[in-house]
């Protein structure tokens, strides 16, 4: 082994070399013994010399123009232009984008739009209530009657004017403007089922609102209705303003996209 010169070897050439970390103790044994106590820890300068550091300027930053990732995510589907092509089975709207083909479920999309519109109204105050020309009496079981009495306040905030009219009879005098008038009794009965399924959580007013709002939307959406071009354009416009436009309140997708690559693969045109 060549004699030690007493000068510390430069550490720059060994930075990042894993084997150098294991050779340092052997080199320390041949170096001249220091007069300091053996258990004395190395000083700050020695620690800094042995620890490799990376200058901050070497890290890529957005301002330097260096891309932080090698892949980029495509923009959300509703952020790209969509061209109306037609409607299949009075339900599925066919749209075209520069990325491929899009199928929109007008039932699920309208449900999402109405659901968020109703929740927005609830945040501002009670939902509007439109009086029925002919109020309806609804008779329920004793168990359902007791359950309804506990939730009349929640129903009132949602625009459902329901009041007691007997021991097991209730008078339905008004509904939200976007609920169809042809089926008020099934609507109320389904409200009971929805509230009961939610369990004790419906005692909290906000949870009750969300549960009933889903039921209201299910009775309000246009399913299998023939919509004209202007109505479809308005539906897509309203969907763009939703907080969660890609699923209905029950979790079903509102639209499905088929890329050009997927279409070519389906037709056996991809190489």
C-alpha positions as CSV (number, residue, x, y, z in Angstrom):
1,X,0.0,0.0,0.0
2,X,1.5,3.4,-0.9
3,X,2.3,5.7,2.0
4,X,-0.3,8.2,3.0
5,X,0.5,11.8,2.0
6,X,-1.5,13.1,4.9
7,X,-3.9,14.9,2.5
8,X,-7.6,13.9,2.3
9,X,-8.5,12.4,-1.0
10,X,-11.0,14.4,-3.1
11,X,-14.5,13.1,-2.6
12,X,-16.0,14.4,-5.8
13,X,-14.9,11.3,-7.9
14,X,-16.3,8.9,-5.3
15,X,-19.7,10.6,-4.9
16,X,-22.5,8.3,-5.8
17,X,-20.1,5.3,-5.8
18,X,-21.6,2.7,-3.4
19,X,-18.4,0.8,-3.0
20,X,-16.6,3.9,-1.7
21,X,-18.8,3.9,1.4
22,X,-17.3,0.5,2.3
23,X,-13.7,1.5,1.6
24,X,-13.6,4.5,3.8
25,X,-13.1,2.6,7.1
26,X,-10.0,0.8,5.7
27,X,-8.5,4.1,4.5
28,X,-9.1,5.6,7.9
29,X,-6.9,2.8,9.6
30,X,-3.8,3.8,7.5
31,X,-4.2,7.5,8.0
32,X,-2.2,9.3,10.7
33,X,-3.8,9.0,14.1
34,X,-5.3,12.2,15.3
35,X,-4.5,13.6,18.7
36,X,-8.2,14.0,19.4
37,X,-10.1,11.4,21.5
38,X,-11.1,8.4,19.5
39,X,-14.8,8.8,20.3
40,X,-14.9,12.3,19.1
41,X,-17.4,12.7,16.3
42,X,-16.3,14.4,13.0
43,X,-16.8,18.1,12.8
44,X,-19.3,19.8,10.6
45,X,-16.8,20.4,7.8
46,X,-16.0,16.6,7.6
47,X,-19.7,15.7,7.5
48,X,-20.3,18.1,4.7
49,X,-17.3,16.7,2.8
50,X,-18.5,13.1,3.0
51,X,-22.1,13.8,2.2
52,X,-22.8,14.3,-1.5
53,X,-25.2,17.1,-2.3
54,X,-27.1,18.1,-5.4
55,X,-27.2,21.8,-6.2
56,X,-30.8,23.1,-6.3
57,X,-30.3,24.5,-9.7
58,X,-29.9,21.0,-11.1
59,X,-33.6,20.1,-10.3
60,X,-36.0,20.7,-13.2
61,X,-38.5,23.4,-12.5
62,X,-41.6,24.5,-14.6
63,X,-39.9,27.8,-15.3
64,X,-36.8,26.2,-16.8
65,X,-38.9,24.7,-19.6
66,X,-37.9,21.1,-18.7
67,X,-40.9,18.7,-18.7
68,X,-41.5,17.2,-15.3
69,X,-43.1,14.1,-16.8
70,X,-42.7,12.2,-20.0
71,X,-46.4,11.6,-20.5
72,X,-49.3,14.1,-20.7
73,X,-52.9,13.4,-19.8
74,X,-55.5,14.2,-22.5
75,X,-58.0,16.9,-21.6
76,X,-61.3,15.8,-20.1
77,X,-63.9,14.8,-22.6
78,X,-66.3,17.7,-22.0
79,X,-63.4,20.1,-22.5
80,X,-63.1,19.3,-26.2
81,X,-65.5,20.3,-28.9
82,X,-68.3,17.8,-29.5
83,X,-70.3,17.6,-32.7
84,X,-73.8,16.2,-32.7
85,X,-74.3,13.3,-35.1
86,X,-77.7,11.8,-34.1
87,X,-79.6,9.7,-31.6
88,X,-80.0,5.9,-31.3
89,X,-83.1,4.3,-29.8
90,X,-84.2,7.7,-28.5
91,X,-81.7,7.4,-25.7
92,X,-78.1,7.3,-26.8
93,X,-76.8,10.6,-28.3
94,X,-74.0,10.0,-30.9
95,X,-71.3,12.7,-30.8
96,X,-68.0,13.1,-32.6
97,X,-64.8,14.7,-31.3
98,X,-61.3,15.0,-32.7
99,X,-60.4,12.0,-30.6
100,X,-63.1,9.6,-31.8
101,X,-66.7,8.7,-31.1
102,X,-68.8,9.5,-28.0
103,X,-72.1,8.0,-26.8
104,X,-74.1,10.0,-24.3
105,X,-76.9,8.5,-22.3
106,X,-79.5,11.4,-22.2
107,X,-81.3,9.8,-19.3
108,X,-78.3,9.6,-17.1
109,X,-77.0,13.0,-18.2
110,X,-80.3,14.8,-17.5
111,X,-80.5,13.1,-14.2
112,X,-77.0,14.4,-13.2
113,X,-78.0,17.9,-14.3
114,X,-81.2,18.0,-12.3
115,X,-79.6,16.5,-9.3
116,X,-76.9,19.1,-9.0
117,X,-79.4,21.9,-9.8
118,X,-81.6,20.8,-7.0
119,X,-78.7,20.5,-4.5
120,X,-77.7,24.0,-5.5
121,X,-81.2,25.3,-4.8
122,X,-81.2,23.6,-1.4
123,X,-77.9,25.3,-0.4
124,X,-79.7,28.6,-1.1
125,X,-82.8,27.7,0.8
126,X,-85.9,25.5,0.4
127,X,-86.7,24.2,-3.1
128,X,-89.6,25.8,-4.9
129,X,-93.0,24.0,-4.7
130,X,-95.6,24.1,-7.3
131,X,-99.2,23.5,-6.1
132,X,-101.2,20.8,-7.6
133,X,-104.5,21.7,-9.3
134,X,-106.2,18.7,-7.5
135,X,-104.5,17.7,-4.3
136,X,-104.2,13.9,-3.8
137,X,-104.8,11.9,-0.7
138,X,-102.3,9.1,-0.1
139,X,-103.0,6.3,2.4
140,X,-100.1,4.3,3.8
141,X,-99.5,1.7,6.4
142,X,-99.3,2.6,10.1
143,X,-95.6,2.0,10.0
144,X,-95.1,4.2,6.9
145,X,-97.3,6.9,8.4
146,X,-95.1,7.1,11.5
147,X,-92.0,7.2,9.3
148,X,-93.4,10.0,7.1
149,X,-94.3,12.2,10.1
150,X,-90.6,12.2,11.2
151,X,-89.5,13.5,7.8
152,X,-92.1,16.1,6.8
153,X,-89.6,18.9,7.4
154,X,-87.1,17.4,5.0
155,X,-89.8,16.8,2.4
156,X,-91.0,20.4,2.7
157,X,-87.4,21.7,2.1
158,X,-87.4,19.7,-1.1
159,X,-90.6,21.2,-2.4
160,X,-92.8,18.3,-1.5
161,X,-96.0,19.7,0.2
162,X,-97.2,16.7,2.3
163,X,-99.4,17.1,5.4
164,X,-101.3,14.8,7.7
165,X,-104.9,14.2,6.7
166,X,-105.8,11.4,9.1
167,X,-104.2,8.6,11.1
168,X,-102.7,6.9,8.1
169,X,-103.6,9.4,5.3
170,X,-101.6,12.3,4.0
171,X,-102.5,15.1,1.6
172,X,-100.1,15.8,-1.2
173,X,-100.6,19.4,-2.2
174,X,-97.5,20.3,-4.1
175,X,-94.3,19.0,-5.8
176,X,-91.1,20.5,-7.2
177,X,-91.7,22.0,-10.6
178,X,-89.7,19.4,-12.5
179,X,-91.5,16.3,-11.1
180,X,-94.1,14.8,-13.4
181,X,-97.6,15.2,-12.2
182,X,-98.9,11.9,-13.6
183,X,-97.5,9.7,-10.8
184,X,-97.5,11.6,-7.4
185,X,-98.5,8.5,-5.3
186,X,-95.7,6.2,-6.6
187,X,-93.3,9.1,-6.1
188,X,-94.2,9.4,-2.4
189,X,-94.1,5.7,-1.8
190,X,-90.7,5.5,-3.4
191,X,-89.6,8.4,-1.1
192,X,-90.5,6.2,1.9
193,X,-88.4,3.3,0.6
194,X,-85.4,5.5,-0.2
195,X,-85.5,7.2,3.2
196,X,-85.9,3.9,5.0
197,X,-83.0,2.3,3.1
198,X,-80.7,5.2,4.2
199,X,-81.3,4.1,7.8
200,X,-80.7,6.3,10.8
201,X,-78.5,8.6,8.8
202,X,-81.6,10.4,7.3
203,X,-82.1,12.0,10.7
204,X,-79.4,14.3,9.6
205,X,-81.1,16.8,7.3
206,X,-78.4,16.9,4.7
207,X,-78.3,13.1,4.2
208,X,-82.1,13.1,3.9
209,X,-81.9,15.8,1.2
210,X,-79.4,13.9,-0.8
211,X,-81.5,10.7,-0.6
212,X,-84.7,12.4,-1.6
213,X,-83.0,14.5,-4.3
214,X,-82.0,11.3,-6.1
215,X,-85.6,10.1,-6.0
216,X,-86.8,13.4,-7.4
217,X,-84.3,13.2,-10.2
218,X,-85.3,9.7,-11.1
219,X,-88.8,10.8,-11.7
220,X,-87.8,14.0,-13.5
221,X,-85.4,12.9,-16.1
222,X,-86.4,12.5,-19.8
223,X,-85.8,8.8,-20.6
224,X,-86.5,7.7,-24.2
225,X,-88.0,11.0,-25.0
226,X,-87.3,12.4,-28.5
227,X,-85.1,15.5,-28.0
228,X,-84.4,17.9,-30.8
229,X,-81.0,19.3,-31.7
230,X,-81.3,22.5,-29.7
231,X,-82.5,20.5,-26.6
232,X,-79.5,18.2,-26.9
233,X,-77.1,21.1,-27.2
234,X,-78.6,22.6,-24.1
235,X,-78.3,19.3,-22.2
236,X,-74.6,19.0,-23.1
237,X,-74.1,22.7,-22.1
238,X,-75.7,22.1,-18.7
239,X,-73.6,18.9,-18.2
240,X,-70.4,20.9,-18.7
241,X,-71.3,23.0,-15.7
242,X,-71.8,20.0,-13.4
243,X,-69.3,19.2,-10.7
244,X,-69.4,15.5,-11.5
245,X,-70.6,15.3,-15.1
246,X,-69.4,11.8,-16.0
247,X,-71.7,9.8,-13.8
248,X,-75.3,10.0,-12.8
249,X,-76.2,10.3,-9.1
250,X,-76.4,6.5,-8.8
251,X,-72.9,6.0,-10.3
252,X,-73.8,5.0,-13.9
253,X,-71.7,6.6,-16.7
254,X,-73.3,9.5,-18.6
255,X,-71.0,9.0,-21.6
256,X,-68.6,6.5,-23.2
257,X,-65.8,7.4,-25.5
258,X,-64.3,5.3,-28.3
259,X,-61.0,6.6,-29.5
260,X,-59.9,6.4,-33.2
261,X,-57.4,3.7,-32.2
262,X,-60.0,1.6,-30.6
263,X,-62.4,1.9,-33.6
264,X,-59.6,0.9,-35.9
265,X,-58.8,-2.1,-33.7
266,X,-62.5,-3.2,-33.7
267,X,-62.6,-3.1,-37.5
268,X,-59.2,-4.8,-37.9
269,X,-57.5,-1.8,-39.4
270,X,-54.8,-1.4,-36.8
271,X,-51.3,-2.7,-37.6
